[in-house]
Amino acid sequence: MAKVVVQMWNLIMDHNVNPLKNIQDLQTRHLFMQLLAWMWCVIFASSLGSFLAFGISAIAHSLLIAGVAITVATFDMAKKRPQYFGGLGRSNNGEHE
């Protein structure tokens, strides 16, 4: 049962698995994931008849998806350009470039 839940989660939420994987630009994928999240927030809030539920749901979805997107972008940068993280902006002699 746990495998089925993980597979369903990945099918919807993993941008490398769902049909959004065909969009090459990571920021565009993120935008569409945000739009879908907001759509579902509106649907959920409308079904409850509460704008308070919409606000809480919208904020929670935005934070969750933004956190995932920032994490994915950081991991992607670390894989493609690990030297970007070395020295935190300082040159070899310790001064800023």
N, CA, C and O atoms as CSV, one atom per row, in Angstrom:
chain,resi,resn,atom,element,x,y,z
A,1,MET,N,N,0.818,-1.195,0.000
A,1,MET,CA,C,0.000,0.000,0.000
A,1,MET,C,C,0.863,1.260,0.000
A,1,MET,O,O,0.541,2.239,-0.673
A,2,ALA,N,N,1.957,1.231,0.756
A,2,ALA,CA,C,2.835,2.399,0.817
A,2,ALA,C,C,3.443,2.703,-0.543
A,2,ALA,O,O,3.601,3.871,-0.900
A,3,LYS,N,N,3.788,1.665,-1.315
A,3,LYS,CA,C,4.351,1.875,-2.644
A,3,LYS,C,C,3.354,2.573,-3.558
A,3,LYS,O,O,3.726,3.441,-4.348
A,4,VAL,N,N,2.091,2.189,-3.448
A,4,VAL,CA,C,1.047,2.800,-4.274
A,4,VAL,C,C,0.908,4.283,-3.938
A,4,VAL,O,O,0.760,5.113,-4.835
A,5,VAL,N,N,0.956,4.615,-2.653
A,5,VAL,CA,C,0.848,6.008,-2.234
A,5,VAL,C,C,2.029,6.809,-2.779
A,5,VAL,O,O,1.844,7.910,-3.297
A,6,VAL,N,N,3.232,6.267,-2.668
A,6,VAL,CA,C,4.428,6.950,-3.178
A,6,VAL,C,C,4.341,7.124,-4.688
A,6,VAL,O,O,4.675,8.193,-5.200
A,7,GLN,N,N,3.905,6.109,-5.404
A,7,GLN,CA,C,3.775,6.201,-6.860
A,7,GLN,C,C,2.756,7.264,-7.254
A,7,GLN,O,O,2.996,8.037,-8.182
A,8,MET,N,N,1.635,7.311,-6.567
A,8,MET,CA,C,0.611,8.320,-6.860
A,8,MET,C,C,1.129,9.726,-6.566
A,8,MET,O,O,0.900,10.660,-7.334
A,9,TRP,N,N,1.831,9.858,-5.443
A,9,TRP,CA,C,2.428,11.153,-5.090
A,9,TRP,C,C,3.374,11.602,-6.195
A,9,TRP,O,O,3.292,12.739,-6.660
A,10,ASN,N,N,4.274,10.715,-6.619
A,10,ASN,CA,C,5.241,11.055,-7.666
A,10,ASN,C,C,4.570,11.376,-8.987
A,10,ASN,O,O,5.008,12.271,-9.710
A,11,LEU,N,N,3.516,10.656,-9.303
A,11,LEU,CA,C,2.807,10.894,-10.554
A,11,LEU,C,C,2.248,12.310,-10.615
A,11,LEU,O,O,2.175,12.912,-11.686
A,12,ILE,N,N,1.859,12.832,-9.470
A,12,ILE,CA,C,1.278,14.176,-9.441
A,12,ILE,C,C,2.320,15.237,-9.089
A,12,ILE,O,O,2.373,16.276,-9.747
A,13,MET,N,N,3.136,15.006,-8.082
A,13,MET,CA,C,3.979,16.058,-7.515
A,13,MET,C,C,5.419,16.096,-8.034
A,13,MET,O,O,6.075,17.131,-7.916
A,14,ASP,N,N,5.924,15.015,-8.597
A,14,ASP,CA,C,7.313,14.989,-9.058
A,14,ASP,C,C,7.384,15.486,-10.495
A,14,ASP,O,O,6.873,14.847,-11.414
A,15,HIS,N,N,8.025,16.638,-10.673
A,15,HIS,CA,C,8.080,17.232,-12.004
A,15,HIS,C,C,8.920,16.420,-12.982
A,15,HIS,O,O,8.867,16.666,-14.187
A,16,ASN,N,N,9.686,15.465,-12.490
A,16,ASN,CA,C,10.444,14.578,-13.378
A,16,ASN,C,C,9.623,13.366,-13.818
A,16,ASN,O,O,10.048,12.617,-14.698
A,17,VAL,N,N,8.453,13.169,-13.213
A,17,VAL,CA,C,7.604,12.018,-13.512
A,17,VAL,C,C,6.325,12.453,-14.213
A,17,VAL,O,O,5.906,11.818,-15.181
A,18,ASN,N,N,5.699,13.526,-13.738
A,18,ASN,CA,C,4.416,13.939,-14.322
A,18,ASN,C,C,4.625,14.536,-15.724
A,18,ASN,O,O,5.766,14.771,-16.121
A,19,PRO,N,N,3.566,14.778,-16.464
A,19,PRO,CA,C,3.698,15.284,-17.833
A,19,PRO,C,C,4.405,16.636,-17.958
A,19,PRO,O,O,4.824,17.007,-19.055
A,20,LEU,N,N,4.544,17.373,-16.863
A,20,LEU,CA,C,5.282,18.633,-16.928
A,20,LEU,C,C,6.766,18.411,-17.188
A,20,LEU,O,O,7.490,19.366,-17.470
A,21,LYS,N,N,7.229,17.174,-17.098
A,21,LYS,CA,C,8.642,16.874,-17.374
A,21,LYS,C,C,9.027,17.263,-18.794
A,21,LYS,O,O,10.209,17.442,-19.088
A,22,ASN,N,N,8.037,17.396,-19.680
A,22,ASN,CA,C,8.307,17.764,-21.071
A,22,ASN,C,C,8.610,19.248,-21.233
A,22,ASN,O,O,9.081,19.666,-22.291
A,23,ILE,N,N,8.350,20.048,-20.208
A,23,ILE,CA,C,8.699,21.474,-20.229
A,23,ILE,C,C,10.150,21.585,-19.784
A,23,ILE,O,O,10.485,21.207,-18.662
A,24,GLN,N,N,11.004,22.095,-20.649
A,24,GLN,CA,C,12.443,22.117,-20.374
A,24,GLN,C,C,12.840,23.113,-19.288
A,24,GLN,O,O,13.733,22.830,-18.490
A,25,ASP,N,N,12.190,24.273,-19.246
A,25,ASP,CA,C,12.565,25.328,-18.317
A,25,ASP,C,C,12.014,25.047,-16.916
A,25,ASP,O,O,10.805,24.901,-16.740
A,26,LEU,N,N,12.903,24.972,-15.926
A,26,LEU,CA,C,12.515,24.656,-14.554
A,26,LEU,C,C,11.573,25.708,-13.980
A,26,LEU,O,O,10.627,25.366,-13.271
A,27,GLN,N,N,11.817,26.985,-14.276
A,27,GLN,CA,C,10.963,28.041,-13.749
A,27,GLN,C,C,9.550,27.959,-14.320
A,27,GLN,O,O,8.580,28.240,-13.617
A,28,THR,N,N,9.429,27.574,-15.592
A,28,THR,CA,C,8.111,27.417,-16.203
A,28,THR,C,C,7.376,26.253,-15.566
A,28,THR,O,O,6.174,26.341,-15.315
A,29,ARG,N,N,8.087,25.160,-15.303
A,29,ARG,CA,C,7.466,24.029,-14.598
A,29,ARG,C,C,6.966,24.468,-13.232
A,29,ARG,O,O,5.854,24.129,-12.826
A,30,HIS,N,N,7.797,25.224,-12.529
A,30,HIS,CA,C,7.413,25.721,-11.211
A,30,HIS,C,C,6.165,26.592,-11.301
A,30,HIS,O,O,5.262,26.471,-10.473
A,31,LEU,N,N,6.110,27.464,-12.298
A,31,LEU,CA,C,4.945,28.327,-12.483
A,31,LEU,C,C,3.677,27.501,-12.656
A,31,LEU,O,O,2.660,27.786,-12.024
A,32,PHE,N,N,3.731,26.489,-13.500
A,32,PHE,CA,C,2.546,25.682,-13.733
A,32,PHE,C,C,2.167,24.843,-12.509
A,32,PHE,O,O,0.984,24.608,-12.266
A,33,MET,N,N,3.156,24.391,-11.743
A,33,MET,CA,C,2.838,23.689,-10.500
A,33,MET,C,C,2.150,24.650,-9.519
A,33,MET,O,O,1.215,24.258,-8.820
A,34,GLN,N,N,2.610,25.904,-9.468
A,34,GLN,CA,C,1.965,26.904,-8.610
A,34,GLN,C,C,0.530,27.166,-9.063
A,34,GLN,O,O,-0.384,27.225,-8.241
A,35,LEU,N,N,0.336,27.322,-10.371
A,35,LEU,CA,C,-1.013,27.577,-10.884
A,35,LEU,C,C,-1.960,26.423,-10.563
A,35,LEU,O,O,-3.110,26.642,-10.181
A,36,LEU,N,N,-1.474,25.206,-10.720
A,36,LEU,CA,C,-2.303,24.043,-10.377
A,36,LEU,C,C,-2.610,24.006,-8.884
A,36,LEU,O,O,-3.727,23.677,-8.485
A,37,ALA,N,N,-1.631,24.340,-8.069
A,37,ALA,CA,C,-1.848,24.353,-6.624
A,37,ALA,C,C,-2.909,25.391,-6.249
A,37,ALA,O,O,-3.799,25.114,-5.445
A,38,TRP,N,N,-2.806,26.586,-6.837
A,38,TRP,CA,C,-3.803,27.628,-6.558
A,38,TRP,C,C,-5.185,27.191,-7.033
A,38,TRP,O,O,-6.183,27.449,-6.361
A,39,MET,N,N,-5.246,26.534,-8.182
A,39,MET,CA,C,-6.525,26.051,-8.674
A,39,MET,C,C,-7.165,25.105,-7.658
A,39,MET,O,O,-8.354,25.219,-7.361
A,40,TRP,N,N,-6.367,24.164,-7.124
A,40,TRP,CA,C,-6.904,23.213,-6.165
A,40,TRP,C,C,-7.242,23.887,-4.839
A,40,TRP,O,O,-8.162,23.453,-4.145
A,41,CYS,N,N,-6.517,24.933,-4.480
A,41,CYS,CA,C,-6.875,25.698,-3.279
A,41,CYS,C,C,-8.256,26.326,-3.441
A,41,CYS,O,O,-9.077,26.290,-2.524
A,42,VAL,N,N,-8.501,26.900,-4.612
A,42,VAL,CA,C,-9.798,27.522,-4.883
A,42,VAL,C,C,-10.899,26.467,-4.864
A,42,VAL,O,O,-11.957,26.687,-4.274
A,43,ILE,N,N,-10.660,25.329,-5.500
A,43,ILE,CA,C,-11.655,24.250,-5.521
A,43,ILE,C,C,-11.959,23.770,-4.100
A,43,ILE,O,O,-13.120,23.595,-3.731
A,44,PHE,N,N,-10.909,23.561,-3.311
A,44,PHE,CA,C,-11.094,23.086,-1.937
A,44,PHE,C,C,-11.866,24.108,-1.105
A,44,PHE,O,O,-12.807,23.754,-0.395
A,45,ALA,N,N,-11.461,25.384,-1.197
A,45,ALA,CA,C,-12.127,26.425,-0.423
A,45,ALA,C,C,-13.579,26.597,-0.862
A,45,ALA,O,O,-14.462,26.797,-0.029
A,46,SER,N,N,-13.823,26.521,-2.158
A,46,SER,CA,C,-15.194,26.650,-2.664
A,46,SER,C,C,-16.067,25.508,-2.174
A,46,SER,O,O,-17.235,25.703,-1.841
A,47,SER,N,N,-15.492,24.320,-2.134
A,47,SER,CA,C,-16.281,23.177,-1.677
A,47,SER,C,C,-16.627,23.293,-0.187
A,47,SER,O,O,-17.658,22.789,0.258
A,48,LEU,N,N,-15.759,23.959,0.573
A,48,LEU,CA,C,-16.043,24.191,1.986
A,48,LEU,C,C,-16.848,25.461,2.208
A,48,LEU,O,O,-17.443,25.655,3.268
A,49,GLY,N,N,-16.862,26.322,1.199
A,49,GLY,CA,C,-17.570,27.587,1.331
A,49,GLY,C,C,-16.857,28.561,2.244
A,49,GLY,O,O,-17.498,29.385,2.897
A,50,SER,N,N,-15.545,28.478,2.298
A,50,SER,CA,C,-14.791,29.302,3.238
A,50,SER,C,C,-13.583,29.947,2.563
A,50,SER,O,O,-12.734,29.268,1.986
A,51,PHE,N,N,-13.529,31.278,2.650
A,51,PHE,CA,C,-12.347,31.958,2.141
A,51,PHE,C,C,-11.186,31.855,3.120
A,51,PHE,O,O,-10.029,31.991,2.723
A,52,LEU,N,N,-11.477,31.618,4.380
A,52,LEU,CA,C,-10.415,31.369,5.352
A,52,LEU,C,C,-9.665,30.094,4.976
A,52,LEU,O,O,-8.437,30.044,5.036
A,53,ALA,N,N,-10.419,29.061,4.585
A,53,ALA,CA,C,-9.783,27.812,4.145
A,53,ALA,C,C,-8.944,28.056,2.899
A,53,ALA,O,O,-7.875,27.465,2.744
A,54,PHE,N,N,-9.421,28.923,2.012
A,54,PHE,CA,C,-8.648,29.243,0.805
A,54,PHE,C,C,-7.324,29.898,1.173
A,54,PHE,O,O,-6.274,29.518,0.655
A,55,GLY,N,N,-7.370,30.871,2.055
A,55,GLY,CA,C,-6.146,31.580,2.435
A,55,GLY,C,C,-5.117,30.656,3.063
A,55,GLY,O,O,-3.940,30.687,2.705
A,56,ILE,N,N,-5.565,29.843,3.991
A,56,ILE,CA,C,-4.643,28.900,4.651
A,56,ILE,C,C,-4.101,27.896,3.644
A,56,ILE,O,O,-2.904,27.610,3.623
A,57,SER,N,N,-4.987,27.363,2.813
A,57,SER,CA,C,-4.577,26.369,1.818
A,57,SER,C,C,-3.632,26.975,0.781
A,57,SER,O,O,-2.647,26.345,0.395
A,58,ALA,N,N,-3.928,28.187,0.330
A,58,ALA,CA,C,-3.084,28.845,-0.672
A,58,ALA,C,C,-1.688,29.115,-0.127
A,58,ALA,O,O,-0.692,28.877,-0.810
A,59,ILE,N,N,-1.620,29.608,1.092
A,59,ILE,CA,C,-0.310,29.876,1.706
A,59,ILE,C,C,0.469,28.581,1.903
A,59,ILE,O,O,1.662,28.524,1.606
A,60,ALA,N,N,-0.192,27.550,2.398
A,60,ALA,CA,C,0.481,26.268,2.624
A,60,ALA,C,C,0.994,25.679,1.316
A,60,ALA,O,O,2.127,25.201,1.252
A,61,HIS,N,N,0.162,25.711,0.266
A,61,HIS,CA,C,0.593,25.180,-1.028
A,61,HIS,C,C,1.755,25.993,-1.599
A,61,HIS,O,O,2.712,25.422,-2.123
A,62,SER,N,N,1.679,27.302,-1.503
A,62,SER,CA,C,2.753,28.156,-2.023
A,62,SER,C,C,4.077,27.864,-1.323
A,62,SER,O,O,5.117,27.733,-1.969
A,63,LEU,N,N,4.027,27.764,-0.003
A,63,LEU,CA,C,5.251,27.476,0.743
A,63,LEU,C,C,5.808,26.101,0.412
A,63,LEU,O,O,7.015,25.947,0.229
A,64,LEU,N,N,4.950,25.115,0.334
A,64,LEU,CA,C,5.393,23.754,0.022
A,64,LEU,C,C,6.037,23.685,-1.359
A,64,LEU,O,O,7.140,23.158,-1.506
A,65,ILE,N,N,5.361,24.207,-2.357
A,65,ILE,CA,C,5.875,24.124,-3.723
A,65,ILE,C,C,7.117,24.997,-3.888
A,65,ILE,O,O,8.059,24.590,-4.569
A,66,ALA,N,N,7.142,26.173,-3.289
A,66,ALA,CA,C,8.333,27.020,-3.371
A,66,ALA,C,C,9.523,26.330,-2.705
A,66,ALA,O,O,10.638,26.374,-3.226
A,67,GLY,N,N,9.291,25.699,-1.568
A,67,GLY,CA,C,10.377,24.981,-0.896
A,67,GLY,C,C,10.921,23.848,-1.741
A,67,GLY,O,O,12.134,23.654,-1.833
A,68,VAL,N,N,10.023,23.103,-2.355
A,68,VAL,CA,C,10.458,22.006,-3.232
A,68,VAL,C,C,11.227,22.561,-4.427
A,68,VAL,O,O,12.274,22.026,-4.789
A,69,ALA,N,N,10.720,23.626,-5.041
A,69,ALA,CA,C,11.382,24.202,-6.212
A,69,ALA,C,C,12.770,24.746,-5.870
A,69,ALA,O,O,13.716,24.543,-6.631
A,70,ILE,N,N,12.901,25.429,-4.743
A,70,ILE,CA,C,14.198,25.965,-4.334
A,70,ILE,C,C,15.174,24.827,-4.039
A,70,ILE,O,O,16.352,24.914,-4.387
A,71,THR,N,N,14.696,23.773,-3.408
A,71,THR,CA,C,15.545,22.616,-3.120
A,71,THR,C,C,16.010,21.960,-4.411
A,71,THR,O,O,17.192,21.649,-4.558
A,72,VAL,N,N,15.093,21.746,-5.346
A,72,VAL,CA,C,15.452,21.132,-6.628
A,72,VAL,C,C,16.448,22.008,-7.380
A,72,VAL,O,O,17.420,21.494,-7.934
A,73,ALA,N,N,16.224,23.316,-7.409
A,73,ALA,CA,C,17.144,24.226,-8.101
A,73,ALA,C,C,18.525,24.209,-7.452
A,73,ALA,O,O,19.538,24.242,-8.151
A,74,THR,N,N,18.571,24.159,-6.126
A,74,THR,CA,C,19.858,24.111,-5.428
A,74,THR,C,C,20.591,22.809,-5.730
A,74,THR,O,O,21.789,22.817,-6.017
A,75,PHE,N,N,19.868,21.688,-5.666
A,75,PHE,CA,C,20.490,20.400,-5.984
A,75,PHE,C,C,20.971,20.369,-7.431
A,75,PHE,O,O,22.045,19.842,-7.717
A,76,ASP,N,N,20.184,20.929,-8.337
A,76,ASP,CA,C,20.559,20.956,-9.748
A,76,ASP,C,C,21.821,21.794,-9.951
A,76,ASP,O,O,22.711,21.397,-10.703
A,77,MET,N,N,21.904,22.938,-9.293
A,77,MET,CA,C,23.085,23.795,-9.392
A,77,MET,C,C,24.299,23.096,-8.790
A,77,MET,O,O,25.401,23.189,-9.332
A,78,ALA,N,N,24.104,22.394,-7.668
A,78,ALA,CA,C,25.215,21.684,-7.035
A,78,ALA,C,C,25.732,20.569,-7.933
A,78,ALA,O,O,26.926,20.266,-7.928
A,79,LYS,N,N,24.842,19.962,-8.698
A,79,LYS,CA,C,25.265,18.887,-9.596
A,79,LYS,C,C,25.970,19.446,-10.828
A,79,LYS,O,O,26.984,18.899,-11.261
A,80,LYS,N,N,25.447,20.523,-11.391
A,80,LYS,CA,C,25.991,21.055,-12.641
A,80,LYS,C,C,27.176,21.988,-12.427
A,80,LYS,O,O,28.116,21.986,-13.222
A,81,ARG,N,N,27.142,22.793,-11.352
A,81,ARG,CA,C,28.197,23.783,-11.113
A,81,ARG,C,C,28.592,23.800,-9.637
A,81,ARG,O,O,28.320,24.782,-8.946
A,82,PRO,N,N,29.223,22.745,-9.141
A,82,PRO,CA,C,29.569,22.704,-7.716
A,82,PRO,C,C,30.542,23.804,-7.309
A,82,PRO,O,O,30.569,24.198,-6.143
A,83,GLN,N,N,31.333,24.301,-8.235
A,83,GLN,CA,C,32.282,25.362,-7.911
A,83,GLN,C,C,31.569,26.649,-7.511
A,83,GLN,O,O,32.172,27.509,-6.870
A,84,TYR,N,N,30.315,26.796,-7.872
A,84,TYR,CA,C,29.529,27.976,-7.504
A,84,TYR,C,C,29.417,28.121,-5.990
A,84,TYR,O,O,29.331,29.238,-5.479
A,85,PHE,N,N,29.418,27.004,-5.271
A,85,PHE,CA,C,29.247,27.031,-3.830
A,85,PHE,C,C,30.561,27.165,-3.071
A,85,PHE,O,O,30.554,27.431,-1.870
A,86,GLY,N,N,31.676,26.986,-3.746
A,86,GLY,CA,C,32.968,27.047,-3.082
A,86,GLY,C,C,33.351,28.458,-2.692
A,86,GLY,O,O,33.319,29.357,-3.532
A,87,GLY,N,N,33.710,28.674,-1.443
A,87,GLY,CA,C,34.201,29.966,-0.986
A,87,GLY,C,C,33.132,30.999,-0.721
A,87,GLY,O,O,33.435,32.066,-0.186
A,88,LEU,N,N,31.918,30.726,-1.070
A,88,LEU,CA,C,30.805,31.650,-0.836
A,88,LEU,C,C,31.102,33.061,-1.335
A,88,LEU,O,O,30.882,34.042,-0.624
A,89,GLY,N,N,31.605,33.150,-2.570
A,89,GLY,CA,C,31.811,34.448,-3.202
A,89,GLY,C,C,33.176,35.054,-2.986
A,89,GLY,O,O,33.418,36.185,-3.408
A,90,ARG,N,N,34.069,34.342,-2.347
A,90,ARG,CA,C,35.409,34.883,-2.110
A,90,ARG,C,C,36.403,34.237,-3.070
A,90,ARG,O,O,36.248,33.081,-3.464
A,91,SER,N,N,37.416,35.000,-3.432
A,91,SER,CA,C,38.458,34.462,-4.315
A,91,SER,C,C,39.455,33.670,-3.460
A,91,SER,O,O,39.295,33.555,-2.245
A,92,ASN,N,N,40.474,33.135,-4.110
A,92,ASN,CA,C,41.451,32.279,-3.412
A,92,ASN,C,C,42.182,32.989,-2.289
A,92,ASN,O,O,42.546,32.355,-1.299
A,93,ASN,N,N,42.411,34.323,-2.420
A,93,ASN,CA,C,43.124,35.040,-1.370
A,93,ASN,C,C,42.185,35.558,-0.266
A,93,ASN,O,O,42.622,36.283,0.628
A,94,GLY,N,N,40.925,35.195,-0.326
A,94,GLY,CA,C,39.993,35.544,0.734
A,94,GLY,C,C,39.216,36.820,0.511
A,94,GLY,O,O,38.342,37.158,1.309
A,95,GLU,N,N,39.521,37.544,-0.571
A,95,GLU,CA,C,38.820,38.782,-0.851
A,95,GLU,C,C,37.660,38.538,-1.818
A,95,GLU,O,O,37.634,37.539,-2.536
A,96,HIS,N,N,36.713,39.458,-1.823
A,96,HIS,CA,C,35.612,39.363,-2.789
A,96,HIS,C,C,36.138,39.613,-4.184
A,96,HIS,O,O,37.093,40.364,-4.383
A,97,GLU,N,N,35.500,38.972,-5.148
A,97,GLU,CA,C,35.937,39.169,-6.534
A,97,GLU,C,C,35.376,40.458,-7.084
A,97,GLU,O,O,35.633,40.800,-8.239
